[in-house]
């Protein structure tokens, strides 16, 4: 875990690889729960029997489920101390470059692209690459924008 002691240390790290999270397993129960929460019940996600004969040979995680794991990964990679709070601000770019089969293990690697000052906060842009264990292609590559209030 990389720890930044305030804004100046975070700004000084722009351009650096911040680290990589631990592996997280995406199980069918999590996929089903995500489907319930979002209303996305497409068979490639929730119908194991039908998905066996589908293009992926089994169910796959929703792309947005993969994306929703970014805070889990981030919490393991770095934190900024001496700040009031942090919030999601948005995404600049997102690509789902490979499906995530059920029971895959994922992890997130972070590269700090930008830190800029905005009203009462720092806007932080990280390039996050979500890897699938054993796969040459990542599941997702995203530019994630957060705000850290100082």
C-alpha positions in Angstrom: 0.0 0.0 0.0 1.4 3.3 -1.1 0.5 6.1 1.4 0.6 9.8 0.4 0.8 12.3 3.2 -1.2 15.0 1.6 -1.6 16.8 -1.7 2.0 17.7 -2.4 3.2 14.1 -2.2 0.4 13.0 -4.5 1.2 15.6 -7.1 4.8 14.6 -7.0 3.9 11.0 -8.0 2.2 11.9 -11.3 3.5 9.6 -14.0 4.3 6.8 -11.6 2.9 3.3 -11.3 1.2 3.2 -7.9 0.9 -0.5 -7.6 -1.3 -3.5 -8.1 -4.1 -4.9 -5.9 -4.6 -8.4 -4.6 -6.6 -10.9 -6.7 -10.4 -10.8 -6.3 -12.5 -13.8 -7.4 -15.7 -12.9 -9.3 -18.3 -15.6 -8.4 -21.7 -16.3 -9.8 -23.5 -15.1 -6.7 -21.8 -11.7 -7.1 -22.8 -11.6 -10.8 -26.4 -12.5 -9.9 -26.5 -9.9 -7.1 -25.2 -7.3 -9.5 -27.9 -8.3 -12.0 -30.6 -7.8 -9.3 -29.2 -4.4 -8.4 -29.0 -3.1 -12.0 -31.9 -5.0 -13.7 -29.4 -6.4 -16.3 -30.5 -10.1 -16.4 -29.0 -10.9 -19.8 -28.6 -14.7 -20.1 -24.8 -14.5 -20.7 -24.6 -13.3 -17.1 -27.2 -15.2 -15.2 -28.3 -18.3 -17.1 -25.5 -20.9 -16.5 -27.2 -23.6 -18.6 -27.8 -21.5 -21.6 -24.4 -19.8 -21.3 -22.7 -23.2 -21.6 -23.6 -23.1 -25.3 -23.0 -19.4 -25.7 -20.0 -17.6 -27.1 -18.0 -17.7 -23.9 -18.7 -21.3 -22.7 -20.3 -20.1 -19.5 -21.5 -17.0 -17.7 -19.5 -13.8 -17.7 -19.4 -10.8 -15.4 -21.1 -7.6 -16.4 -18.7 -5.1 -17.7 -20.0 -2.6 -15.2 -19.5 -5.1 -12.4 -15.8 -5.2 -13.4 -15.7 -1.4 -13.4 -17.5 -1.3 -10.0 -14.5 -3.1 -8.5 -12.2 -0.2 -9.0 -12.7 1.1 -5.4 -11.9 -2.3 -4.0 -8.6 -2.4 -6.0 -7.8 1.2 -5.2 -8.2 0.7 -1.4 -5.5 -1.9 -1.6 -3.1 0.1 -3.7 -2.9 3.6 -2.3 -4.4 6.2 0.0 -4.0 9.9 0.7 -3.8 10.9 4.3 -4.7 14.3 5.8 -7.7 14.8 3.5 -11.4 15.2 4.3 -12.8 12.7 1.8 -12.7 11.3 -1.7 -15.4 10.8 -4.2 -15.9 9.3 -7.7 -16.1 12.1 -10.3 -16.3 10.1 -13.5 -14.5 8.3 -16.2 -12.6 9.7 -19.2 -12.2 6.5 -21.1 -13.4 2.9 -20.5 -12.9 -0.1 -22.6 -14.0 -3.7 -21.8 -11.3 -5.5 -23.7 -12.0 -9.1 -22.7 -14.9 -10.9 -21.1 -14.6 -12.0 -17.5 -15.7 -15.7 -17.1 -17.3 -16.7 -13.8 -14.8 -17.6 -11.1 -12.1 -15.5 -12.8 -9.6 -13.7 -10.6 -9.1 -10.0 -11.2 -6.7 -7.4 -10.0 -6.2 -3.7 -10.7 -3.0 -1.9 -11.6 -2.8 1.9 -11.2 -0.8 4.5 -13.0 -1.3 8.1 -11.7 -1.8 10.2 -14.8 -2.8 13.6 -13.5 -3.4 15.6 -10.3 -4.9 19.1 -10.7 -6.4 21.6 -8.3 -10.1 22.3 -8.5 -12.3 24.2 -6.0 -11.5 22.7 -2.5 -10.2 19.5 -4.0 -7.7 17.7 -6.1 -8.9 16.0 -9.2 -7.0 12.7 -9.6 -6.9 10.7 -12.8 -5.6 7.1 -12.7 -5.3 4.7 -15.6 -6.5 1.4 -14.2 -5.9 -1.8 -15.9 -8.0 -4.7 -14.7 -6.2 -8.0 -15.3 -7.6 -11.4 -15.5 -5.4 -14.1 -14.1 -3.9 -16.3 -16.8 -5.1 -14.0 -19.7 -2.9 -12.0 -22.0 -5.7 -9.4 -22.4 -7.0 -7.2 -19.6 -10.7 -7.3 -18.8 -10.9 -3.5 -18.6 -8.8 -0.4 -19.1 -10.2 2.8 -17.7 -9.2 6.4 -16.9 -10.8 6.9 -13.5 -11.4 10.4 -12.2 -11.8 11.0 -8.5 -11.8 14.1 -6.3 -9.9 14.3 -3.0 -11.1 17.1 -0.7 -8.3 18.7 1.3 
